Amino acid sequence: MDVQFGDEENQREIYQFKSKAVLGDSRTPHMARWLVKTGIVKSEKSAGTLMLLITIACFIAAGIILWSLF
């Protein structure tokens, strides 16, 4: 029995923002397409970064609000 693990190149690609593939064709998430289409960002990678920053900001805001309540 031969067991092979992914090489280092595949390990690095896990953490990059990628379009999902549905039925063989690559599709960009709707929110990323909308951000590019409206001109807020210039690329899909920038859209992923912006969405990540917004998520982090929301978690920080929720933490501050919860911390002030208790």
Helices and strands as residue ranges (DSSP letters): H 8-13, E 20-22, E 25-27, H 30-37, H 44-69
